[in-house]
Amino acid sequence: MQSFRDLLLLLGLATALQSSLFAKDSDRTKAIRLTQIEDRHWLLDPEGAPFFAHGITHAGTNRAKIDFKQLSKACKELGFNAYGYGCPEQLRNDMPFIESWNHLVPISYYRGRNGVQFLDVFDPKVQNKLKNGVRANCVRSRDNPNVIGYCWTDLGSWPLDNPTGKNWVSFIRDLPENAPGRKTYKKFLGTWKGNNDKDRDLAFLRLIAKEYFRVVGSTQREFAPGRLVFGERFGLSIQSKFNTIVPEVLEEMLPYVDAIAIQPPFRGGFPKKQLDAIYNKTKKPIILCDFAVRFKDGDKDIRSWKPEEDSIAAGKAYAEYVKSALNSSYVLGVFWCNPVDTSKGFGKEGVKQGFFGPELTERAGLHKAVKKLNAYRDTITPITRQ
């Protein structure tokens, strides 16, 4: 009898958990959402107050020891009002932050040729693993009112020509004959009408993207209803021809996202022309999910294409950049990459420069410029609650 009662108790707990997971957003904590005020896109906090998100990504980096209470205090003193992705558990109740995952589809091009792993997204077993991974990420923070939204894979090797020397189409094409992806490719070839190999591969890349986004996008919506979704974190290049944005891929993602996550080049000069083009094409606002203006700092190997002469010049360039983003009609927020200096990871040489100096000390000129910038942000942010 006791075991029977225990079974009933377990069933009751399971039912309660299931009800919690599938509860409507209106029955849960109010979520951060979007609005438009006088033709400009804004984020709205859970209480309906408009805000432009400005903060630091990778606050929880495991490549440095950080006192999170001290970091919170330092960020707030400068007027930051959010954290980007990579926010540690200790700060998730402190300010709004971006939730993200990057391990489920390990195709970030900076992983290198031997680190990138494409997946057979047509395989039901692979799809189930992806669904479980997305679900776990959603459940992790779905009751937290500070979640701004969700980002997915960072700087994916989507282009057919990319720094890894590999691409998703070739991966599927080289699978064993009985693999689901290979069967899908053979079926595709039976309907393909054309004689251009690049056009053929782009058409099949679109099918890969369509299936991939169907799986992760629909799962995201199911387990994080009412939350904002930013999707893939696309890289934008200005000087080189390489971007991680592929128009066919971007188009397939649009039905599943509320805004577009972009990582622009880490240098001054707001890329208005390129961002305007993305906004005009997608009709969705943009969040600059990872950005910085790098600067020369002694003999440190910063490895930036065009670093500013010092932190004072970087502060000026950064403030002008973010002010341009604020004065646009579609940028929702900007996040500086990295709180403190760390290694670059993935066996890469050089220093990943941080916003703060050692022990979260001030960077001459940079911090003063950011504090003034955040004050300007506050003056132009509407005060009317929605």
Secondary structure, 3 states (H helix, E strand, C coil): CHHHHHHHHHHHHHHHHHHHHCCCHHHCCCCCEEEEECCEEEEECCCCCEECEEEEECCCCCCCCCCHHHHHHHHHHCCCCEECCCCCHHHCCCCCEEEECCCCCCCEHHHCCCCCCCCCCCCHHHHHHHHHHHHHHHHHHCCCCCEEEEEEEECECCCCCCCCCCCHHHHHHCCCCCCHHHHHHHHHHHHCCCCCHHHHHHHHHHHHHHHHHHHHHHHHHHHCCCCCEEEEEEECCCCCCCCCCCHHHHHHHHHHCCCEEEECCCCCCCCHHHHHHHHHHHCCCEEEEEECCCECCCCCCCCCCCCECCHHHHHHHHHHHHHHHHCCCCEEEEEEECCCCEECCCCCCCEECCCCCHHHCCCCCHHHHHHHHHHHHHHHCCCCCC
